[in-house]
Amino acid sequence: MTRRDLLEDNADLFDRAGLLLKDREPHTVSVTDAVSVNGSLKLKVKVANVDRVDVYVDQRPYASADLTDGQAAVTGPVTAAARAARINGFEAGRLVAGKTEQLP
């Protein structure tokens, strides 16, 4: 911690973090569509710089999918009360992104 960090709300810390992060590729995951049909939930997942997603619905394991083109459709059984989906994105086996989204 520097004097400038103490007096200027971590200014040097943020400058250094920016330098470390500026050249890295962003990793993102999101649900672009969620449809419940005949007792199954179909999620369309879009990612960037991720090669596998693990999906949890209401904090329970739901599905895992390997990706090649940045998107996937994940389908499985679901109860009518499903409220949230957690998508964890992996690159080369390392967790690099995660997002929880509310389901309709």
Buried (B, 14 or more C-beta within 10 A) or exposed (E): EEEEBEEEEBEBBEEEEEEEEEEEEEBBBBBEEBEBEEEEBBBBBBBEBBBBBBBBBBEEEBBEBEBEEEBBEBBBEBEEEBEEBBBBBBBEEEEBBBBEBEBE
